[in-house]
Amino acid sequence: MTVLLRDTFKAWIDRAPGAPPKLVMVGHLRVPSNGWQARLTKRSPQGINPKILILDVNAEQPAGAAQEEITTIPLRYEESPPQDEYGQVMIATGRGEIVVHIGRTH
């Protein structure tokens, strides 16, 4: 079973000079064995609130035998420039979701 590590998720708009604004979302996913692959993808269609970006966690088990050892996988999503003035990001799995408020950097 995969588990979102709630306290590891952070989102911000990077407004570094000389580059377009970039939304960055990072966090970690706990998986039950080695060999898992996971990524964040933008849900299509998005929800009814355009200020909340919805990302789905797509996790794939290893094809063959894998050593059973709890492993943490880093997740990252970037959108440049952000498609809307998002205030929050919702990260969803088949078992639940978490919501992260977006910070700002200058």
N, C-alpha and C positions, 0 to 999 in steps of 0.2 A: 504494500500500500504506500502511496506517495503522500507526503505531508508538506504543506507550505510552512516554512519557518517564519511566522508572522513578524517577529521583531527584526528580521533581516531586510524587509522590503522598504525601499526608499524611492521616491520619484522627485525629479526636479527639472526645471527648465534652465538649460545652460545658455546664458546670453553673453558668451565671451565676445569681446570686441573683434571685429574683422570676420566674423562667421555668422551664418544665419542662426536663429534660435533653434535649440535642439532639446526635445523631451528625452530624458533618460530615466529608465526604470530598472532597478536591480533588486535582487533578492536571492534566496536559496530554497531549494527543494530537497527534502530528505527522501531517499529511496531505500528499498530493503536489500539491495545487492549491487555488486559492481556491474559495470557495463551498460547502465541505463543512459539514454539520451533524452534531453528535454530542452524545450525552447518555448518562448512566449510569442504568441501570434495575435494580431489584431482581429477581433471578432467581426464577422461580416454577416448580416448587418449589425451595426452598433445598436445600443439601447435607445430609449426614447429621450433621454437627457443628453444633449450634445456636450455638456460640460464634464461628463464622466466617460473616460476612455475605458473600454472593456478589453482585457487581454485574456486569452485562454492559454492554459498550460498544456502543451502537447508532450506527453512523456511516453517513451517506448522502452519496453523491457528488452533485455539482451536476447538475441535469437537462440543461443545455445545455453549450456550450463554456465552458471555464474556463481562465484563465491558469495555465500550469504553473509554480508557484512554491511551494516547500515552506512550509507554513503551520502554525502551532501553534494548537490550539483548547483553551481552558480547559474543564475538566469539573468539575462539582460535584454532589454528592448530599447531601441532608439527610433525616434521619428523626427526628421529634420526637413523642413520646419514643421512644427506641430500643426496638424490639420485643423485644430480648433483651439480656443482658449480654455483648455481643460483645467479643472480644479481638483479632480480626483482621478485615480486609476483603480479599477476593480480587476483583481486577478482571480480567475475562476478555474476550478477543477471540477471533476464529476462529483466531488464530495463536499464542495463548499466554496466559499469565496472570502477574500479579504479586500478591504478598501484602504487605499493609501492616499493621503493628501499630498498634493504637489507643492514642493518648495520652489524657491526662485534663487538663482545665483546670478551675479552680475560680473 
